[in-house]
Amino acid sequence: MRPLKWPNHADLAIRRGPPIDREEYLDHMTFRANRRPLFTEIFGPIIGLKEEWDEQGASPGELDFSAFRYRDAQRGGVPVSTGWTGGEPNVVLEETEEYLITRDRMGRRMQLIKGVATLPLPLDYPVRNMDDWRRLKPHYEFSEARFGKDWEATAKAHRAAGRVVTVGIPGGFDEPRQLLGEETLCLAFYEQPELVHDILETIGDTAFRVLDRVSRTVPVDLLSVHEDMAGKSGPLAGPRQIEEFIAPYYRRVWDLLAERGAQVFDQDSDGNMNPVIDAFLAAGVNCMHPMEPAAGMDIVQVREKYGERLAFYGGLDKHVLRRSQAEIEAELERKIPPMLRTGGCVLALDHRIPNGTPLENYRFYIRKAWEIMERHPVSP
C-alpha cells in the first residue's frame, strides 16, 4: 500500500476560487434568474488520490484544487446545534496497522479502516427500544448550550460578506439510523412507530426552537439536511414512511424558515432517490445533491420530469473520469447544455473523485466543461 501523505479527512478539504454573491446564487437555484452557469467540486478527492496526483506531477494548487476554475457561492454556517449535544469524549479502544476502534460520544464502538476511509463506521448502536431512547433523549432536548459563542455576530458577518446564510438539521432518516442502525430503524417503522415518532418529535422541537431564535435575528437563506438513505436499488424508506414520520418534522422547521425568507431546502443523499422525490417535495425539499448517475439519478431526466420544482447540484458521473477523454466529453456534452438552458443547477461531479482518476483527465474535464459552458449561452 502506498504511504499516505494526506491520511485524514481534513487533509482532503479543497480550496475554491472567489465566490459569487449570495443573491446570484439564490436567484439561480430558485429559477428567478439564470445569469451565468455555476460549476463546482462538491467534496474533492477520495483518500489516496492526492498521492496519485502528486506522483503524476500535480502542482500545489492542483493538490488543494485552488488551481482549478469553479464558480459557486460560499455558504456561511451559523454556529448553533440542532442535533446531539454532550456525551463523553471519544476513547481509543483498539488500534492496529489496519484499523482503529474508538468509542464515540454516543457510546458506539466505531471502526476506521486505515488507508481506505477517513470516517469511521459504527459497529453497534445505543438504542434498541424506548427505554434506551429515554436514557439518551436529554442529548437532543433544547438548552441554551446549543448557541455557540458570538453566533449572532457570526451570522450577521456572513450576511454582510455576501455568503449564503446556512443552518442545518439532523436527518429524519439519518439521525434515527445513527441511534438504531439501519436494520433496526427500518423494522421500527412498523414494530416501534412510537419510538421513531418520539425521536423525530424531540429533534424537531429542538430544531424549531433554535432556528426560531436564529431566524428572528438574521434571515436564513438555506436549510441543509443530511440523509444518505439510498443505494443503487433505491431508498431505505419509502413514501409512506416519509409522509408519516419525516415530513411532519421537515415541514415544521421548513415552514418556519420559509415564512421568514429562507429559499433553499437542500437534502444530501447518495443513491437512487427517484422513488421518493415526490414525497420529499411535498415535505418542503426543493434542492437535492449529489445526484449519482451510477444509481440512476440522471439530471437531464429529473429536470424534464420536475422542471422548476427541484434544483440540484452534482450529477456529472465521477466514474467517467477514469475512462477515455472522448467519454468524458460525451458525458459533459449530454448534460451541460440542458442545465444551461434551465438554471437551477450547480454542475459538479456526483461525489468524491475516485482513485485511479488520472490528473490529466481531471484537467481535461475542467477545460472541456468550461469550453462547453462558454460555447452555449444561458437562458436568462
Phi, psi and omega in degrees: 000135180295133175300140183263126172276334184235076189272347189254159181302318181296333180293341183269358177298147184238159177252134178247164181288187181303133183281160171278169181285150182302323183296319178295318179299311183294321176299319182293315186281349175250011173067020177281326181209148183227072188286304181216156183292152173250139187208131184208179169245119187285308190245333183092202187279158169274162183301132179101338183290322180298325176295319177299312182293326177299317178292334181271006174094022180296142175282164175304322179293329176286327180288332175256004173074004178289344180281347184264150185268118175233164177215108183199169176276166173252131178272145175241107182282138177274126186282072173230159182244132176244001182245216181299138171228153176083200183097166180281151177299154177301142180232134176281125179260325183199143177216131174232182177293334185266328187209166177230128177246128180232166168250124185269182186292342175276354183090008180274146168277127185242135181244127174250121176274114185292143177076355181240321183230160175244352178236137181281160177241146182292142172261340176206174187224151188272348186240127174239338185205181184297324179297317177299317181296317181300327179294325182264347185308321179304335179292345181251355183278159185292142170202163179293340180294349180285349181260115182291164179300132177058032183298323181294315180296321179296314180298317180293325178293321176301314181298314182295330182275000179081019176275157176281112184288119192235137171231161182228157173230155176296151180293142177290335170260315189295319183290314172301326176297323178296332181271320188254337191087157186297312185296313181295321179297313182298324175288325183295331175306329182257321188263333179224056184300328180295329177294311181296318178300317183292322177300311185286328176292322178294311179298317181296320179297316179295314180300318179299313183293320178294311186282340170299314179292318180300311186286345172281341182264313181222132178299130178270138179265320191221133173254129184244140176220136181255125181241311184044058190247018184219155171239194181298327184276353178133182182281159180273353172227141182262182181305323180296315180294321179296313181298318184281316190257312191272319184301316179300323177295309178303309189296323181299316181285313184294319180299321176301308184290320181297322178297336181256016170109356177296144189239335184235127173246102191256122179252130177260114171208128171288177170080187184274102181261004183307318183294344185238009179301313181301319181295321180284328173300318179295335179274357176114344180297135176228010178208139179225153171206159007261005174059071187280115178300323181296342178256011177091011178267097181259112187295333177292314179291321178297318179295320178299324183280318189253347177055229184274009176283338186221118170268166178198168168218155190103216172089348178267130190293113179296329184290335182293340180294343178267003180256204184281160177294331175297321179289325175299312181299319180297318177300315183289320180293331180282325189258328185290310184304316178298325179289327177294327180288331188255332188073195179064027183208130167260108182293135183190163169297153188278358172185201181297148180289123188285154172301150183088002175280113179296140177305319182295326177293322178292320176301316179297317179304313180295313181299313184294320179301315180289326177300315180292316181297325182278340178281327184255115178292148176284164177254107184293000000 
